[in-house]
Amino acid sequence: MALSRFLFTACLFALFLFACAPSPYIESPALTEAASPAPTSIPTQTPIPTATPRPLVPNFEHIVIVVLENKEFGAVIQNYKMPYFNELAKSYTLLTQHYAVTHPSLPNYLALIGGDTFGVTFDCDSCIYDAQTLPDQIEASGRTWKTYQEDMPSPCYPNPYAADYAIKHNPFMYFKPIRLDVNRCARSVVPFTQLSADLAAGALPNFVFVTPNLCNDAHDCEINITDDWLKTFMGQLQPALDADGRPYLIILTWDEGQGKHSCCGLPEEAGGRVATILISPQAKNGFHDDTPYTHYSILKTIEQAWSLPFLGHAADENNVLITAPWK
């Protein structure tokens, strides 16, 4: 009996010890390893696109200049005899302070493509100069050019007059690199009659210089005849340029005025104030630009449009670039 109690007590004691002993420790990975924080996404900044600076002058595919004769600004603007010219002046950009370089005609024509008058003070019909001109720059840039001379019998016709054609209104004939190059003559100094064929073929060159004959340019005839000629000419030219769809500029100007008005570092007595119209989808409509300009400004603006160096007086600061009209 005593032995039974002893064994019972011993069993209870052993059971008690086992129950109270600490249980084996098993490490928990969750407790021993520091929890890694969830990765935080760092927002990346989207670069803000830099606007491409607007060019000072649009890069025109075609530039056409038409030179009329011997009329002061006030003789044509608001003149009832030139309704079409005035319609264009109201609808497009009119340069209200544009000045010819000098008198008479020829040195103004030379200035438009050569950047200088080359000392010419009269309408010489036999002068010739070995100088760089706008056509040289145009060809070097990979572009094309052509002058269409109304009533000129054949390319680079050398005589001073033929019908109502006058060599003094064809400045390209005064530069050796053009006049003495038969191939350039045949290709680029052509009668006005070739214009229709070039338009029909879609072969209008990049630069076009148009001289109407002595009647149609207002030199010898009334300005209403010039207005009619201009309306017919623009009715042929502008739809073709619009259909082409590429940027273009048409410049309508006058070689000289009838006064001696001046600006921009020209001699005190210069070539008078002339009415110049810029017609282009890239130009403002119904806009009057009151900035003082000269014929050298026209040359400078063409060269700027095509990234060409400024020739002669086109580089002068006083002959400012035409920038205000562009959209």
C-alpha positions as CSV (number, residue, x, y, z in Angstrom):
1,M,0.0,0.0,0.0
2,A,2.8,2.4,0.9
3,L,4.6,1.4,-2.2
4,S,1.6,2.2,-4.3
5,R,1.3,5.6,-2.8
6,F,4.9,6.3,-3.4
7,L,4.7,5.3,-7.0
8,F,1.6,7.4,-7.5
9,T,3.2,10.4,-5.9
10,A,6.4,10.0,-7.9
11,C,4.3,9.9,-11.1
12,L,2.4,13.0,-10.2
13,F,5.7,14.8,-9.3
14,A,7.3,13.8,-12.7
15,L,4.2,14.9,-14.5
16,F,4.3,18.3,-12.7
17,L,7.9,18.8,-13.7
18,F,7.3,18.0,-17.3
19,A,4.3,20.4,-17.5
20,C,6.2,23.2,-15.9
21,A,9.4,22.9,-18.0
22,P,9.8,25.6,-20.7
23,S,9.0,24.4,-24.2
24,P,11.8,24.3,-26.7
25,Y,12.3,27.6,-28.5
26,I,11.8,27.6,-32.2
27,E,13.0,30.8,-33.9
28,S,10.5,32.4,-36.2
29,P,11.8,33.9,-39.3
30,A,9.2,36.6,-39.0
31,L,10.8,37.6,-35.7
32,T,14.5,37.2,-36.5
33,E,14.6,38.9,-39.9
34,A,13.7,42.6,-40.2
35,A,10.7,43.0,-42.5
36,S,11.8,44.7,-45.7
37,P,9.7,47.7,-46.5
38,A,7.7,47.6,-49.7
39,P,9.6,49.3,-52.5
40,T,8.5,52.9,-53.1
41,S,8.2,54.0,-56.7
42,I,9.9,57.3,-57.3
43,P,8.0,59.3,-59.8
44,T,10.1,60.3,-62.9
45,Q,9.6,63.8,-64.2
46,T,8.4,64.0,-67.8
47,P,10.6,66.4,-69.7
48,I,8.7,69.5,-70.8
49,P,9.2,69.8,-74.6
50,T,10.9,73.0,-75.6
51,A,9.1,74.9,-78.3
52,T,11.0,75.2,-81.5
53,P,11.6,78.9,-82.0
54,R,9.6,80.4,-84.8
55,P,11.8,81.4,-87.7
56,L,12.1,85.2,-88.3
57,V,10.9,84.6,-91.9
58,P,9.0,81.5,-93.1
59,N,10.9,79.1,-95.3
60,F,8.9,79.7,-98.5
61,E,8.9,77.1,-101.3
62,H,8.2,79.8,-103.8
63,I,8.9,83.6,-103.8
64,V,7.6,85.6,-106.7
65,I,8.4,89.3,-107.1
66,V,6.7,91.6,-109.6
67,V,8.2,95.0,-110.2
68,L,6.0,97.8,-111.5
69,E,7.2,101.3,-112.6
70,N,7.5,104.8,-111.3
71,K,4.6,105.5,-109.0
72,E,4.6,107.0,-105.5
73,F,2.6,105.4,-102.7
74,G,0.0,108.1,-102.8
75,A,-0.5,107.8,-106.5
76,V,-1.8,104.2,-106.2
77,I,-3.2,103.6,-102.7
78,Q,-6.9,104.6,-102.7
79,N,-6.7,105.4,-106.4
80,Y,-10.0,104.4,-108.0
81,K,-8.1,103.6,-111.2
82,M,-6.4,100.6,-109.4
83,P,-9.3,98.8,-107.7
84,Y,-7.7,95.4,-107.9
85,F,-4.3,96.6,-106.5
86,N,-6.2,98.3,-103.6
87,E,-8.3,95.2,-103.0
88,L,-5.0,93.3,-102.5
89,A,-3.6,96.0,-100.3
90,K,-6.7,95.8,-98.0
91,S,-6.8,92.0,-98.0
92,Y,-3.2,91.2,-97.4
93,T,-0.1,92.9,-95.9
94,L,0.7,96.5,-97.1
95,L,4.1,97.9,-96.3
96,T,3.3,101.6,-95.8
97,Q,6.8,102.9,-95.3
98,H,8.8,101.2,-98.0
99,Y,11.4,103.3,-99.9
100,A,13.2,102.9,-103.2
101,V,16.9,103.3,-103.1
102,T,17.4,106.1,-105.7
103,H,16.5,107.3,-109.2
104,P,16.3,106.3,-112.0
105,S,15.0,102.8,-112.5
106,L,18.1,100.6,-113.2
107,P,20.0,101.0,-109.9
108,N,16.8,100.0,-108.0
109,Y,16.6,96.8,-110.0
110,L,20.3,96.1,-109.4
111,A,19.8,96.7,-105.7
112,L,17.0,94.1,-105.5
113,I,19.1,91.2,-106.7
114,G,22.7,92.5,-106.1
115,G,22.5,94.4,-102.8
116,D,24.1,97.5,-104.4
117,T,23.6,100.0,-107.1
118,F,27.2,99.5,-108.3
119,G,27.6,103.2,-108.8
120,V,25.0,103.4,-111.5
121,T,23.3,106.8,-111.8
122,F,21.5,106.4,-115.1
123,D,19.7,103.8,-117.2
124,C,22.7,102.3,-118.7
125,D,22.1,99.7,-121.4
126,S,25.6,98.4,-121.8
127,C,27.0,98.2,-118.3
128,I,28.0,94.8,-117.0
129,Y,29.4,93.7,-113.6
130,D,31.3,90.8,-112.3
131,A,29.6,90.4,-109.0
132,Q,27.7,87.8,-107.0
133,T,23.9,88.1,-107.0
134,L,20.9,86.5,-105.5
135,P,20.6,83.9,-108.3
136,D,24.1,82.7,-107.6
137,Q,23.1,82.2,-103.9
138,I,19.9,80.4,-104.9
139,E,21.6,78.0,-107.2
140,A,24.3,77.3,-104.5
141,S,21.6,76.4,-102.1
142,G,20.1,73.8,-104.5
143,R,17.1,75.9,-105.4
144,T,16.0,77.2,-108.8
145,W,15.2,80.6,-110.2
146,K,13.9,82.2,-113.4
147,T,13.0,85.7,-114.6
148,Y,10.1,86.1,-116.9
149,Q,10.5,89.2,-119.0
150,E,7.4,90.4,-121.0
151,D,8.1,91.1,-124.7
152,M,11.7,89.9,-124.5
153,P,12.1,88.1,-127.8
154,S,14.5,85.3,-126.6
155,P,16.5,84.3,-123.6
156,C,19.1,86.9,-122.6
157,Y,18.1,89.1,-125.5
158,P,21.0,91.6,-125.6
159,N,19.6,94.7,-127.3
160,P,18.3,97.6,-125.2
161,Y,14.7,97.4,-126.6
162,A,12.4,95.1,-128.4
163,A,8.7,96.1,-128.8
164,D,7.8,97.1,-125.2
165,Y,10.7,95.2,-123.6
166,A,13.5,97.3,-122.0
167,I,16.8,95.8,-120.9
168,K,17.0,98.5,-118.1
169,H,14.2,96.6,-116.3
170,N,16.0,93.3,-116.5
171,P,18.7,93.4,-113.9
172,F,20.0,89.9,-114.6
173,M,21.5,91.1,-117.9
174,Y,23.9,93.3,-116.0
175,F,25.9,90.6,-114.4
176,K,28.6,88.6,-116.2
177,P,28.1,85.2,-114.5
178,I,24.5,85.2,-115.9
179,R,24.7,87.1,-119.2
180,L,27.8,85.3,-120.5
181,D,26.6,81.8,-119.5
182,V,24.5,80.5,-122.4
183,N,23.1,77.6,-120.4
184,R,22.0,79.9,-117.5
185,C,20.4,82.3,-120.0
186,A,18.4,79.6,-121.7
187,R,17.3,78.1,-118.4
188,S,16.6,81.2,-116.4
189,V,16.3,84.5,-118.3
190,V,13.3,83.8,-120.5
191,P,10.4,85.5,-122.2
192,F,7.2,86.0,-120.1
193,T,5.3,83.5,-122.4
194,Q,7.1,80.6,-120.7
195,L,5.3,81.3,-117.4
196,S,2.0,79.7,-118.5
197,A,3.8,76.5,-119.6
198,D,5.8,76.3,-116.4
199,L,2.6,76.7,-114.3
200,A,0.8,74.1,-116.3
201,A,3.7,71.6,-115.9
202,G,4.0,72.3,-112.2
203,A,7.6,73.5,-112.9
204,L,7.5,77.0,-111.3
205,P,11.0,77.6,-109.9
206,N,11.6,78.6,-106.3
207,F,12.4,82.2,-107.1
208,V,10.5,84.1,-109.8
209,F,11.2,87.7,-110.9
210,V,8.5,89.1,-113.3
211,T,8.9,92.3,-115.3
212,P,5.8,93.4,-117.3
213,N,6.4,95.3,-120.5
214,L,6.6,99.1,-120.6
215,C,2.9,99.5,-120.9
216,N,1.7,96.9,-118.4
217,D,4.1,98.0,-115.7
218,A,2.7,101.6,-115.8
219,H,5.9,103.1,-117.2
220,D,4.3,104.2,-120.5
221,C,0.5,103.6,-120.0
222,E,-2.2,104.5,-117.5
223,I,-2.3,102.7,-114.2
224,N,-5.8,101.2,-115.0
225,I,-4.0,99.1,-117.7
226,T,-1.5,97.9,-115.1
227,D,-4.4,97.0,-112.7
228,D,-6.1,94.9,-115.4
229,W,-2.8,93.2,-116.3
230,L,-2.1,92.4,-112.6
231,K,-5.6,91.0,-112.1
232,T,-5.1,88.6,-115.1
233,F,-1.6,87.7,-113.9
234,M,-2.7,87.0,-110.3
235,G,-5.6,85.0,-111.5
236,Q,-3.2,82.6,-113.2
237,L,-0.4,82.6,-110.6
238,Q,-2.2,82.5,-107.2
239,P,-4.5,79.5,-107.8
240,A,-1.5,77.5,-109.0
241,L,0.4,78.3,-105.8
242,D,-2.6,77.6,-103.6
243,A,-3.1,74.2,-105.3
244,D,0.6,73.4,-104.7
245,G,-0.1,73.7,-101.0
246,R,3.4,74.7,-99.9
247,P,4.4,78.1,-98.4
248,Y,4.7,80.9,-100.9
249,L,5.2,84.6,-101.0
250,I,4.2,87.1,-103.7
251,I,5.8,90.6,-103.5
252,L,4.2,93.3,-105.6
253,T,6.3,96.5,-105.6
254,W,7.4,99.5,-107.6
255,D,11.0,100.2,-108.7
256,E,10.8,103.9,-107.6
257,G,8.4,106.6,-106.6
258,Q,8.0,110.0,-108.1
259,G,9.5,111.8,-105.1
260,K,12.8,111.7,-103.3
261,H,11.6,110.4,-99.9
262,S,14.2,108.5,-98.0
263,C,14.7,106.4,-94.9
264,C,17.0,103.9,-93.2
265,G,20.4,105.3,-93.9
266,L,19.8,106.0,-97.6
267,P,20.9,109.3,-99.0
268,E,18.8,112.3,-97.9
269,E,17.3,112.3,-101.4
270,A,16.4,108.7,-102.3
271,G,13.9,106.9,-104.5
272,G,10.6,107.8,-103.0
273,R,8.0,105.9,-101.1
274,V,6.4,103.0,-102.9
275,A,3.4,100.7,-102.2
276,T,4.5,97.1,-101.6
277,I,2.1,94.3,-100.9
278,L,3.0,90.9,-99.5
279,I,0.6,88.1,-100.5
280,S,1.0,84.8,-98.7
281,P,-0.9,82.2,-96.5
282,Q,1.9,82.8,-94.0
283,A,1.3,86.6,-93.9
284,K,-1.3,88.5,-91.9
285,N,-4.5,89.5,-93.6
286,G,-5.6,93.1,-93.6
287,F,-2.3,94.2,-92.0
288,H,-0.5,97.5,-92.4
289,D,3.2,97.3,-91.5
290,D,4.5,100.8,-90.7
291,T,8.1,99.7,-90.3
292,P,10.5,101.7,-92.6
293,Y,12.0,99.4,-95.2
294,T,14.0,99.7,-98.4
295,H,14.6,97.5,-101.5
296,Y,17.5,96.1,-99.6
297,S,15.1,94.9,-97.0
298,I,13.3,92.8,-99.6
299,L,16.6,91.2,-100.6
300,K,17.5,90.6,-97.0
301,T,14.2,89.0,-96.3
302,I,14.5,86.6,-99.2
303,E,18.0,85.6,-98.1
304,Q,16.8,85.1,-94.5
305,A,14.0,82.9,-95.6
306,W,16.4,80.6,-97.3
307,S,19.4,80.9,-94.9
308,L,21.6,82.7,-97.4
309,P,24.3,85.2,-96.5
310,F,23.3,88.9,-96.8
311,L,24.6,90.5,-100.0
312,G,26.0,94.1,-100.0
313,H,23.7,96.6,-98.3
314,A,21.3,93.9,-97.3
315,A,23.7,93.3,-94.4
316,D,23.3,96.9,-93.2
317,E,21.4,97.1,-89.9
318,N,19.4,100.1,-91.2
319,N,17.9,97.9,-93.9
320,V,15.8,95.9,-91.5
321,L,14.4,92.5,-92.0
322,I,10.7,92.2,-92.7
323,T,9.3,90.2,-89.8
324,A,6.1,91.9,-88.5
325,P,3.7,90.5,-91.2
326,W,4.3,86.8,-90.6
327,K,1.7,84.7,-88.7
